Amino acid sequence: MPRHLTFDLEKPWRWYLHAPEIISTPVGRANLAPSGYLWGVEVYEEWRGRGLGRELVRLMIAAAKQQGHCFVRLRVHATNDVALGLYIGLGFSPTGLEGTDSVGPWIELELEFESDE
């Protein structure tokens, strides 16, 4: 079975990444709001460094397209070079919106595309 997403029945905005060739339990998760906002993208620590973050974001983009979205937006901390490189490498670009939260400065990124609907 290929890598795939499943969603949480109690929290339908939360998706889990499965990589059955590695382990039978999820290796990461992400949340997709009805507005097309992606947040809480996480590959669990023991599975990092295997390209799973890129796979998770690609699958979340596909889920957004299937839901009829024509963009995905997210916020990433400006000091998170790994995540910034991942998102920029997948075609995301800054929207110009920036801010600061309890962790530090963040920037908003967006990827536009045509929906599957």
Secondary structure, DSSP 4 states (H G I P E B T S, - for coil): ---EEEE-SSSTTEEEEE-TTT-SS--EEEEE-TTSBEEEEEE-GGGTTSSHHHHHHHHHHHHHHHTT-SEEEEEEETT-HHHHHHHHHTT-EEEEEEEE-SS-EEEEEEEE-----
